[in-house]
Amino acid sequence: MQTEWEAGSRRIKEQDAWAKEIFPTTHERLKQAAAAMSPGTPAQPFIDALTELAAPGRGGCLSRRCGNLS
């Protein structure tokens, strides 16, 4: 049981490190794609919500364990 917990903890730490490494590039691509959309597009509410959800001030964590998703 202890070994399983340790392995799970290690996987979570690895996933968090990967996310912190890739987040800045991914967020920049999201901002560029959002800026390229035509004003008034029907997808604008979705684009705004996604951009806000993924904002760096939110910590860049989109997993349930961070509390950003229910």
C-alpha positions as CSV (number, residue, x, y, z in Angstrom):
1,M,0.0,0.0,0.0
2,Q,2.8,2.4,1.0
3,T,4.6,1.7,-2.3
4,E,1.4,2.6,-4.3
5,W,1.1,5.9,-2.5
6,E,4.7,6.7,-3.1
7,A,4.4,5.9,-6.8
8,G,1.2,8.0,-7.0
9,S,2.9,10.9,-5.3
10,R,5.8,10.6,-7.7
11,R,3.5,10.6,-10.7
12,I,1.7,13.7,-9.5
13,K,5.0,15.6,-9.0
14,E,6.2,14.6,-12.5
15,Q,2.9,15.7,-14.0
16,D,3.1,19.0,-12.2
17,A,6.7,19.6,-13.3
18,W,5.7,18.9,-16.9
19,A,2.7,21.2,-16.7
20,K,4.8,24.1,-15.2
21,E,7.3,23.6,-18.0
22,I,4.9,23.6,-20.9
23,F,2.3,26.1,-19.6
24,P,4.0,29.4,-20.7
25,T,4.3,28.2,-24.3
26,T,0.8,26.8,-24.4
27,H,-0.7,30.0,-22.9
28,E,1.1,32.2,-25.4
29,R,-0.3,30.1,-28.3
30,L,-3.8,30.4,-26.8
31,K,-3.5,34.2,-26.6
32,Q,-2.3,34.3,-30.2
33,A,-5.2,32.2,-31.4
34,A,-7.7,34.2,-29.4
35,A,-6.3,37.5,-30.9
36,A,-6.6,36.0,-34.4
37,M,-10.3,35.4,-34.1
38,S,-12.7,37.8,-35.8
39,P,-14.5,40.2,-33.5
40,G,-18.0,39.2,-32.8
41,T,-17.5,35.5,-33.7
42,P,-20.1,33.2,-32.1
43,A,-17.3,31.4,-30.3
44,Q,-16.2,34.6,-28.5
45,P,-17.8,33.7,-25.1
46,F,-16.0,30.3,-25.2
47,I,-12.7,32.0,-26.2
48,D,-13.0,34.5,-23.4
49,A,-13.8,31.8,-20.8
50,L,-11.0,29.6,-21.9
51,T,-8.5,32.5,-21.9
52,E,-9.6,33.5,-18.4
53,L,-9.5,29.9,-17.1
54,A,-6.0,29.4,-18.4
55,A,-4.7,32.8,-17.2
56,P,-1.3,32.7,-15.4
57,G,-2.9,34.2,-12.3
58,R,-4.9,31.1,-11.8
59,G,-1.7,29.2,-11.4
60,G,-2.0,27.4,-14.7
61,C,-3.4,24.3,-13.0
62,L,-6.5,22.9,-14.7
63,S,-6.9,19.7,-12.7
64,R,-9.5,18.9,-10.2
65,R,-7.0,18.6,-7.4
66,C,-6.1,22.3,-7.8
67,G,-9.7,23.3,-7.3
68,N,-10.0,25.0,-10.7
69,L,-12.4,22.4,-12.1
70,S,-15.3,20.9,-10.3
